[in-house]
Amino acid sequence: ASPNREAGRSAEVDIAGARIAVVDRVGNPALAIEPDVLQIEGAALSRLNGSVLLGGKRTDTEDGIRITTSATVVQVANSSASAVTLPELILAATDRIDVAAGSVLTGTGTAGGTSPEVIQAESSGALMRLSKGAQTRVDRGTAVSDAAGDVRIAQGATLTADTALLID
């Protein structure tokens, strides 16, 4: 086990898909989300009460985790009625993360465990982490890429974390 992992760590849930949207209600026609987008209700994510990664898969490394990103886009279009509240939420996308006005994401809670010291990710892409755990750093390696990952947060969105908020 790596030094940052210990007994009692909260559940880790990785949700991979090409395009992912966090919404108040799956199938809400007012959002005009395309049919090929995996929709997940924010309240359902909160009930997981653990460390949730949207947009990829994580593997343990000596000093943290490595994220292999599967999503091109992660969209957050929820509200306070279906706020996402988790001890740790990580969003990863190769092209962009969009957080719409009125969306609510919070890194807080009581689940146990520790934070990765380092998050290893592809040389490009968008990454966001909200956590009750300690700060971490991103290592994108030495490879050079022309691709860009954008994080777009609309005015009126609420992002809070007890301890750590990372946007890369």
N, C-alpha and C positions, 0 to 999 in steps of 0.2 A: 504494500500500500504506500502511496505517496505521502509525504509529510503533512500535506494539507487535508488529508482524509482521516476521519476518526470514527469510532463507533458512535452511533446515534445520529449520524447525518440524516437530514430529511430526504424524502423521496426525490429522485431525479426523473423527470419526464421530458423526453425529447419528442417533439412533433415536427416531422419533416413533410415537405410538400413543395411543389413548384411555386405556388402562390397561396398565401394565407391571409385571412382577414379575421380580426377580432371584432365582434359585433355585439349589440345588445340582444338581438334575436336573429337566429339563422333564417334566411330566406326573406328578410325584410325588403320589400320592393322599393322602398324609399331610398335605399342605399345604392341601387343600380350596380350591384356587384356581379361580375360575369359568372356564368355557371361553372367554369372550370376552377374557380377559387375555393379552396377549403375554408369554410366559415366555422368559427368557434365562438361560442358565447363567452363573454368575459366572466360572468358569474360562474360558469362551469369550470373555467381555468382556476378561479380563486378557490374552488372546493378541493383542488388537488393539494393545496397547502404544502408545497414543497418547492424545489428548484425546477423551473420550467424553462426549456429552450424551445423557442418557436423558429423554425426555418432551418433546422439542421440536426446533426447528431454529434454528441460529445464523447470523447474517450479520455481516460485519465492519462496524464503524463507525470514525469517526476516532480514537477513543481506546479502542476495545475491541470488544465484541460486543453484539449485540441478540439476545435469546432470544424466539422466538415459541413459547409453550407449547401443546402439543397434548394432553398427558396430564391427566386429572383426578386420577389417583392413580398414584404410583410406590411399589411395595412392595418391600422388600428382605427376603428370607427365606432367605438362604444360610447357610453355616457356614465354618469355617476350611478345610474340605475343598474348597470352591469359592469361596475368598475372591476378592474383586475387588481387584486390585492394578494400578493404572494411574498414569502420570505426572499425569493430570488426569481427574477424574470429576465431572460436573455432573449433578445431578438436578433436574428442574423439573416442577411439577404445579400445576394451578389450585386443587385442593381440599386434597390432603395428600400428604406423604411419610411412609411408615411404615417404620421400621427395626426388625425383630423381634429379640428376644433371641437371642444367639449369632451374629448376622450380623457379617460382617467386610468393611469397606471401607477401602482404604488408598490414599493419594495419594503415590506414590513411583515412582522409576524412573530410567532413563537417557536416555529419548527427549529430543531437543532441542526448542528453541523457547522462547517467552516467554509470559508471562501477560497476559490483557487487563487494562488499567488499570481499566476500568469494564464492568460487565455491566448492560446496560439490559434491564429486564423489565417485564411488565405491572404495573399498579398494585396488584394483589393476587396471591396465590399463594404457593407454597412453593418454596424454592430452597436447594440444598445444593451446596457445592463442596469437594472434597478435592484438594490439589495439591502437587506438588514445587516448583511455581513460586511467584512472589511473591503477596502478598496483593492482593486486588482489592476494589472497592467496588460496591455495587448501587445503581443509579439506577432508581427506579420511576416517575419522571416526576411530573407535577403532578395527574394525573387522580385523582378520588376514587372509591372503590369500596366497596360494602357487603360484598363477598365477602371471605373470609378464607382464608388458606392456612396449614395447620398442618404442623409437622414434629414427628413423634412418634418418639422414640428409646427403645426399651425397655431396661431395666436388663439388662446382660450383652452388649449390642451393643458392637462395637469399631470405632471410627472413628479413624484416625490419618492424619497427613499430615506430610511432611518439613518443609513451610514454612507452608502456608495451609489453614485449615479455616474455611469460611464457612457459617453456617446463618441463613437469612433467611425 
